[in-house]
Amino acid sequence: MTPDDIEALFTRADGDFLFARWGRPIAPIVFGVDDATLEIVKGAIEAVVALASHSMAETDPELGANLMLFFFREWDELTELPDLDRLIPDLGPLVDRLKAAEANQYRIFRFDEDGAIKAAFVFLRMDAELSAVPAETLALSQSVQTILLWSDMAFRDSSPLAVVPGSGPVILRPDIGNVIRAAYDPVLPPMSQEASQALRLYARVQALGSL
């Protein structure tokens, strides 16, 4: 992975570079799944958080839960959830836009004063496409996509996951895993709008590759 490749992971469609990682322990809560799927989702989150050498918590002192994942069948179900409109401003218009786009997933991030991620909301409309994805794969994909503020273009053409040759399990791509590990180096700032951050990430990815 080159410095340009890493820069592209955090360069948005409008051309702006924006990098951010979590600045507090992650306290997840999952809605709309059975107990077996709940364990799969939480296990995936724990695995990605451990990869990043970050931490988890039972609760967030400010928010209670700061990573919320919602699984549902239709976007309109979101407008029926009590108090969700207090967490997500303009929830009604957002739902209308997602319905019009026939979207099946959407993520929203909130940030601390220093720009670090303090909360994330993940919405998954379980249409035919997402329902066909194994729970383990879907859980790992969403965990990876919420551990950092990736570009909205980062995984549009290629997944952060890979299949082990020989029809083995789906795993996190090693190059993406190294970026995640590098991103949580405490020497780096938790948020940056400077493209030079990609060079600093690249140097740490190279160091990881030499271990």
Contacts in CASP RR format, 6 or more apart in sequence:
PFRMAT RR
TARGET T0000
AUTHOR 0000-0000-0000
METHOD contacts of the structure
MODEL  1
MTPDDIEALFTRADGDFLFARWGRPIAPIVFGVDDATLEIVKGAIEAVVA
LASHSMAETDPELGANLMLFFFREWDELTELPDLDRLIPDLGPLVDRLKA
AEANQYRIFRFDEDGAIKAAFVFLRMDAELSAVPAETLALSQSVQTILLW
SDMAFRDSSPLAVVPGSGPVILRPDIGNVIRAAYDPVLPPMSQEASQALR
LYARVQALGSL
1 175 0 8 1.000
1 178 0 8 1.000
1 179 0 8 1.000
1 202 0 8 1.000
1 205 0 8 1.000
2 202 0 8 1.000
3 198 0 8 1.000
3 199 0 8 1.000
3 202 0 8 1.000
4 198 0 8 1.000
6 179 0 8 1.000
6 198 0 8 1.000
6 201 0 8 1.000
6 202 0 8 1.000
6 205 0 8 1.000
7 17 0 8 1.000
7 195 0 8 1.000
7 198 0 8 1.000
8 151 0 8 1.000
8 153 0 8 1.000
8 154 0 8 1.000
9 150 0 8 1.000
9 151 0 8 1.000
9 154 0 8 1.000
9 179 0 8 1.000
10 17 0 8 1.000
10 18 0 8 1.000
10 19 0 8 1.000
10 149 0 8 1.000
10 150 0 8 1.000
10 151 0 8 1.000
10 154 0 8 1.000
10 197 0 8 1.000
10 198 0 8 1.000
11 17 0 8 1.000
11 151 0 8 1.000
11 153 0 8 1.000
11 195 0 8 1.000
12 18 0 8 1.000
12 151 0 8 1.000
12 152 0 8 1.000
12 153 0 8 1.000
13 151 0 8 1.000
13 152 0 8 1.000
13 153 0 8 1.000
16 193 0 8 1.000
17 192 0 8 1.000
17 193 0 8 1.000
17 194 0 8 1.000
17 195 0 8 1.000
17 197 0 8 1.000
17 198 0 8 1.000
18 149 0 8 1.000
18 151 0 8 1.000
18 191 0 8 1.000
18 192 0 8 1.000
18 193 0 8 1.000
19 148 0 8 1.000
19 149 0 8 1.000
19 183 0 8 1.000
19 191 0 8 1.000
19 192 0 8 1.000
19 193 0 8 1.000
19 197 0 8 1.000
19 198 0 8 1.000
19 201 0 8 1.000
20 109 0 8 1.000
20 111 0 8 1.000
20 115 0 8 1.000
20 116 0 8 1.000
20 117 0 8 1.000
20 148 0 8 1.000
20 149 0 8 1.000
20 190 0 8 1.000
20 191 0 8 1.000
20 192 0 8 1.000
21 52 0 8 1.000
21 54 0 8 1.000
21 116 0 8 1.000
21 117 0 8 1.000
21 147 0 8 1.000
21 148 0 8 1.000
21 149 0 8 1.000
21 183 0 8 1.000
21 184 0 8 1.000
21 190 0 8 1.000
21 191 0 8 1.000
22 54 0 8 1.000
22 116 0 8 1.000
22 117 0 8 1.000
22 118 0 8 1.000
22 147 0 8 1.000
22 190 0 8 1.000
23 112 0 8 1.000
23 116 0 8 1.000
23 117 0 8 1.000
23 118 0 8 1.000
23 190 0 8 1.000
24 60 0 8 1.000
24 66 0 8 1.000
24 112 0 8 1.000
24 116 0 8 1.000
24 118 0 8 1.000
25 54 0 8 1.000
25 55 0 8 1.000
25 56 0 8 1.000
25 57 0 8 1.000
25 60 0 8 1.000
26 45 0 8 1.000
26 49 0 8 1.000
26 54 0 8 1.000
26 55 0 8 1.000
26 56 0 8 1.000
26 57 0 8 1.000
26 66 0 8 1.000
26 67 0 8 1.000
27 56 0 8 1.000
27 57 0 8 1.000
27 58 0 8 1.000
27 59 0 8 1.000
27 60 0 8 1.000
27 63 0 8 1.000
27 64 0 8 1.000
27 65 0 8 1.000
27 66 0 8 1.000
27 67 0 8 1.000
28 41 0 8 1.000
28 42 0 8 1.000
28 45 0 8 1.000
28 56 0 8 1.000
28 65 0 8 1.000
28 66 0 8 1.000
28 67 0 8 1.000
28 68 0 8 1.000
28 69 0 8 1.000
29 65 0 8 1.000
29 67 0 8 1.000
29 68 0 8 1.000
29 69 0 8 1.000
30 37 0 8 1.000
30 38 0 8 1.000
30 41 0 8 1.000
30 42 0 8 1.000
30 68 0 8 1.000
30 69 0 8 1.000
30 71 0 8 1.000
31 68 0 8 1.000
31 69 0 8 1.000
31 70 0 8 1.000
31 71 0 8 1.000
31 72 0 8 1.000
32 70 0 8 1.000
32 71 0 8 1.000
32 72 0 8 1.000
33 41 0 8 1.000
33 71 0 8 1.000
37 71 0 8 1.000
37 135 0 8 1.000
37 139 0 8 1.000
40 135 0 8 1.000
40 136 0 8 1.000
40 139 0 8 1.000
41 69 0 8 1.000
41 135 0 8 1.000
41 139 0 8 1.000
41 142 0 8 1.000
41 143 0 8 1.000
43 139 0 8 1.000
44 136 0 8 1.000
44 139 0 8 1.000
44 140 0 8 1.000
44 142 0 8 1.000
44 143 0 8 1.000
45 56 0 8 1.000
45 67 0 8 1.000
45 139 0 8 1.000
45 143 0 8 1.000
46 56 0 8 1.000
47 140 0 8 1.000
47 143 0 8 1.000
48 140 0 8 1.000
48 143 0 8 1.000
48 144 0 8 1.000
48 147 0 8 1.000
48 172 0 8 1.000
48 180 0 8 1.000
49 55 0 8 1.000
49 56 0 8 1.000
49 143 0 8 1.000
49 147 0 8 1.000
51 172 0 8 1.000
51 177 0 8 1.000
51 180 0 8 1.000
51 181 0 8 1.000
52 147 0 8 1.000
52 180 0 8 1.000
52 181 0 8 1.000
52 183 0 8 1.000
52 184 0 8 1.000
53 181 0 8 1.000
53 184 0 8 1.000
54 147 0 8 1.000
54 184 0 8 1.000
59 65 0 8 1.000
60 66 0 8 1.000
60 119 0 8 1.000
62 118 0 8 1.000
63 118 0 8 1.000
63 119 0 8 1.000
66 118 0 8 1.000
66 119 0 8 1.000
66 120 0 8 1.000
67 119 0 8 1.000
67 120 0 8 1.000
67 122 0 8 1.000
67 146 0 8 1.000
68 87 0 8 1.000
68 119 0 8 1.000
68 120 0 8 1.000
68 121 0 8 1.000
68 122 0 8 1.000
69 122 0 8 1.000
69 124 0 8 1.000
69 142 0 8 1.000
70 78 0 8 1.000
70 81 0 8 1.000
70 121 0 8 1.000
70 122 0 8 1.000
70 123 0 8 1.000
70 124 0 8 1.000
71 124 0 8 1.000
71 126 0 8 1.000
72 78 0 8 1.000
72 123 0 8 1.000
72 124 0 8 1.000
72 125 0 8 1.000
72 126 0 8 1.000
73 125 0 8 1.000
73 126 0 8 1.000
74 125 0 8 1.000
75 95 0 8 1.000
75 98 0 8 1.000
75 99 0 8 1.000
75 103 0 8 1.000
75 125 0 8 1.000
76 95 0 8 1.000
76 99 0 8 1.000
78 84 0 8 1.000
78 88 0 8 1.000
78 91 0 8 1.000
78 95 0 8 1.000
78 123 0 8 1.000
79 85 0 8 1.000
79 91 0 8 1.000
79 92 0 8 1.000
79 95 0 8 1.000
84 91 0 8 1.000
85 91 0 8 1.000
85 92 0 8 1.000
87 121 0 8 1.000
88 94 0 8 1.000
88 108 0 8 1.000
88 121 0 8 1.000
94 106 0 8 1.000
98 106 0 8 1.000
98 123 0 8 1.000
98 125 0 8 1.000
103 125 0 8 1.000
104 124 0 8 1.000
104 125 0 8 1.000
104 126 0 8 1.000
104 127 0 8 1.000
104 129 0 8 1.000
104 130 0 8 1.000
105 122 0 8 1.000
105 123 0 8 1.000
105 124 0 8 1.000
105 125 0 8 1.000
105 130 0 8 1.000
105 142 0 8 1.000
106 122 0 8 1.000
106 123 0 8 1.000
107 120 0 8 1.000
107 121 0 8 1.000
107 122 0 8 1.000
107 123 0 8 1.000
107 145 0 8 1.000
107 146 0 8 1.000
108 120 0 8 1.000
108 121 0 8 1.000
108 123 0 8 1.000
109 117 0 8 1.000
109 119 0 8 1.000
109 120 0 8 1.000
109 121 0 8 1.000
109 149 0 8 1.000
110 117 0 8 1.000
110 118 0 8 1.000
110 119 0 8 1.000
110 120 0 8 1.000
111 117 0 8 1.000
111 118 0 8 1.000
111 191 0 8 1.000
112 118 0 8 1.000
114 190 0 8 1.000
114 191 0 8 1.000
115 190 0 8 1.000
115 191 0 8 1.000
116 190 0 8 1.000
116 191 0 8 1.000
117 148 0 8 1.000
117 149 0 8 1.000
117 190 0 8 1.000
120 146 0 8 1.000
122 142 0 8 1.000
122 146 0 8 1.000
124 130 0 8 1.000
124 138 0 8 1.000
124 142 0 8 1.000
130 138 0 8 1.000
133 141 0 8 1.000
134 170 0 8 1.000
136 169 0 8 1.000
136 170 0 8 1.000
137 161 0 8 1.000
137 170 0 8 1.000
140 161 0 8 1.000
140 170 0 8 1.000
140 171 0 8 1.000
140 172 0 8 1.000
141 159 0 8 1.000
141 160 0 8 1.000
141 161 0 8 1.000
144 160 0 8 1.000
144 161 0 8 1.000
144 172 0 8 1.000
144 176 0 8 1.000
144 180 0 8 1.000
145 155 0 8 1.000
145 160 0 8 1.000
147 180 0 8 1.000
148 179 0 8 1.000
148 180 0 8 1.000
148 183 0 8 1.000
154 160 0 8 1.000
159 173 0 8 1.000
160 172 0 8 1.000
160 173 0 8 1.000
160 176 0 8 1.000
161 170 0 8 1.000
161 171 0 8 1.000
161 172 0 8 1.000
161 173 0 8 1.000
162 170 0 8 1.000
162 171 0 8 1.000
162 172 0 8 1.000
162 173 0 8 1.000
163 169 0 8 1.000
163 170 0 8 1.000
163 171 0 8 1.000
164 170 0 8 1.000
164 171 0 8 1.000
175 205 0 8 1.000
178 205 0 8 1.000
178 208 0 8 1.000
178 209 0 8 1.000
179 201 0 8 1.000
179 205 0 8 1.000
181 204 0 8 1.000
181 208 0 8 1.000
182 188 0 8 1.000
182 201 0 8 1.000
182 204 0 8 1.000
182 205 0 8 1.000
182 208 0 8 1.000
183 201 0 8 1.000
185 204 0 8 1.000
188 197 0 8 1.000
188 200 0 8 1.000
188 201 0 8 1.000
188 204 0 8 1.000
189 197 0 8 1.000
END
